[in-house]
Amino acid sequence: MAKVGPLGLEVGQRARRTQTVTVHEAELYAQITGDRNPLHFDADFAARTRFGRLVAQGGIAAGMLNALVAMDLPGPGTVFMSQTLKYLAPTYLGDTVTAEVEVLALKPDKPVCQLRAVITNQDGVTLLEGECWTYTMRPAWSGSSRATSP
């Protein structure tokens, strides 16, 4: 029988998200972070590096984990407590990347979860792998309003 924690999750449970990384995503990421490294925007510069062509900022691939954890598994209300990530290969502009998390462990008395994370490209190349701990906050009260009239 699978170990089920207070969030109703089971060890071994998985979720995934896929997206194609384009110049548009690189530009949006640069607007947010200020990362305008020529590896991401100057094709001539990138061509003369070991990458040979434009690469996406590493935070774009890693950021997919934020959406995956916050929206899918464990789900809404979830934040990272810690992350250990290893970048193994570049994400090139035009790559279609898939982020996947798997539940490794659950705290029986807390909404805390340990996840394995892997991001691969369309060719099955592992771009990033790691582990993270998450905490899921659930509202203590839910309703349309707690306000009272004076």
C-alpha positions as CSV (number, residue, x, y, z in Angstrom):
1,M,0.0,0.0,0.0
2,A,1.3,3.4,-0.9
3,K,2.2,5.9,1.8
4,V,-0.3,8.7,1.7
5,G,0.4,12.1,3.5
6,P,-1.9,14.8,4.8
7,L,-2.2,16.2,1.3
8,G,-3.7,13.0,-0.1
9,L,-0.6,12.4,-2.2
10,E,1.2,9.1,-2.6
11,V,4.9,8.2,-2.9
12,G,5.5,7.6,-6.6
13,Q,2.8,10.0,-7.8
14,R,4.0,12.1,-10.8
15,A,3.0,15.2,-12.8
16,R,4.4,16.8,-15.9
17,R,4.2,20.0,-18.0
18,T,5.6,20.6,-21.5
19,Q,6.3,23.9,-23.3
20,T,8.3,25.1,-26.3
21,V,11.0,27.7,-25.4
22,T,11.0,30.5,-28.0
23,V,12.7,33.9,-28.4
24,H,9.5,35.3,-26.8
25,E,10.0,33.4,-23.5
26,A,13.7,34.5,-23.5
27,E,12.7,38.1,-24.0
28,L,10.1,37.9,-21.2
29,Y,12.5,36.3,-18.9
30,A,15.1,39.0,-19.6
31,Q,12.5,41.7,-18.9
32,I,11.8,40.2,-15.5
33,T,15.4,39.4,-14.5
34,G,17.6,41.6,-16.5
35,D,19.5,38.6,-17.9
36,R,20.5,39.7,-21.4
37,N,23.6,37.5,-21.7
38,P,24.6,37.5,-25.4
39,L,24.3,33.7,-25.3
40,H,20.6,34.2,-25.3
41,F,20.2,37.0,-27.9
42,D,23.3,37.4,-30.1
43,A,23.3,34.5,-32.6
44,D,26.8,35.4,-33.8
45,F,28.2,35.4,-30.3
46,A,26.5,32.1,-29.4
47,A,27.7,30.5,-32.6
48,R,31.3,31.1,-31.5
49,T,30.8,29.3,-28.1
50,R,30.7,25.6,-27.2
51,F,26.9,25.8,-27.5
52,G,27.1,26.8,-31.2
53,R,23.7,28.5,-31.1
54,L,21.4,30.5,-29.0
55,V,20.5,29.0,-25.6
56,A,17.6,29.9,-23.2
57,Q,18.3,31.3,-19.8
58,G,18.6,28.4,-17.3
59,G,15.9,29.9,-15.2
60,I,13.3,29.3,-17.9
61,A,13.6,25.5,-17.6
62,A,13.9,25.6,-13.8
63,G,10.9,28.0,-13.6
64,M,8.8,25.3,-15.2
65,L,9.1,23.5,-11.8
66,N,7.5,26.4,-10.1
67,A,4.4,26.1,-12.2
68,L,4.3,22.3,-11.9
69,V,4.6,22.4,-8.1
70,A,2.2,25.3,-7.6
71,M,-0.5,24.2,-10.1
72,D,-0.2,20.4,-10.4
73,L,1.7,18.4,-7.8
74,P,1.3,19.1,-4.8
75,G,-0.8,21.9,-6.2
76,P,-2.3,25.3,-5.3
77,G,-0.8,26.8,-2.1
78,T,2.5,25.0,-2.6
79,V,5.9,26.8,-2.2
80,F,9.5,25.5,-2.3
81,M,11.3,25.1,1.0
82,S,14.5,24.1,-0.8
83,Q,15.8,23.0,-4.2
84,T,19.0,21.3,-5.4
85,L,19.3,21.5,-9.1
86,K,21.9,20.2,-11.5
87,Y,22.0,21.7,-15.1
88,L,23.3,18.9,-17.3
89,A,22.7,20.2,-20.8
90,P,21.6,23.5,-22.4
91,T,18.0,24.4,-23.3
92,Y,18.2,25.7,-26.9
93,L,15.7,28.2,-28.2
94,G,13.1,26.1,-30.1
95,D,13.4,23.1,-27.7
96,T,10.2,21.6,-26.4
97,V,10.9,20.8,-22.8
98,T,9.1,18.5,-20.4
99,A,9.3,19.0,-16.6
100,E,8.3,16.1,-14.4
101,V,8.2,15.7,-10.6
102,E,7.8,12.6,-8.6
103,V,6.9,12.3,-5.0
104,L,9.8,10.7,-3.1
105,A,8.6,11.2,0.5
106,L,5.8,12.7,2.6
107,K,5.8,13.9,6.1
108,P,3.0,12.1,7.9
109,D,2.1,15.0,10.2
110,K,2.8,18.0,7.9
111,P,1.9,19.2,4.4
112,V,5.5,18.7,3.4
113,C,6.7,16.7,0.4
114,Q,10.0,15.7,-1.1
115,L,10.1,15.6,-4.9
116,R,12.5,14.4,-7.6
117,A,12.6,16.8,-10.6
118,V,13.7,16.0,-14.1
119,I,13.5,18.2,-17.2
120,T,14.1,16.7,-20.6
121,N,14.0,18.0,-24.2
122,Q,12.2,16.7,-27.2
123,D,15.1,14.3,-27.9
124,G,15.0,12.8,-24.4
125,V,18.1,14.6,-23.3
126,T,18.1,15.4,-19.6
127,L,18.6,19.1,-19.2
128,L,18.2,19.4,-15.5
129,E,17.6,17.1,-12.5
130,G,17.2,17.7,-8.8
131,E,15.3,17.3,-5.6
132,C,13.2,19.7,-3.7
133,W,11.1,20.0,-0.6
134,T,7.8,21.7,-0.7
135,Y,5.2,23.0,1.8
136,T,1.6,23.3,0.9
137,M,-0.6,25.9,2.6
138,R,-4.3,25.4,2.7
139,P,-6.5,28.2,3.9
140,A,-7.9,27.6,7.3
141,W,-11.2,29.3,6.3
142,S,-12.8,29.4,3.0
143,G,-15.8,31.5,2.0
144,S,-16.9,34.6,0.1
145,S,-16.0,37.1,2.9
146,R,-15.1,37.2,6.5
147,A,-15.9,40.9,6.8
148,T,-18.5,42.0,9.3
149,S,-20.7,45.1,9.3
150,P,-19.9,47.8,11.8
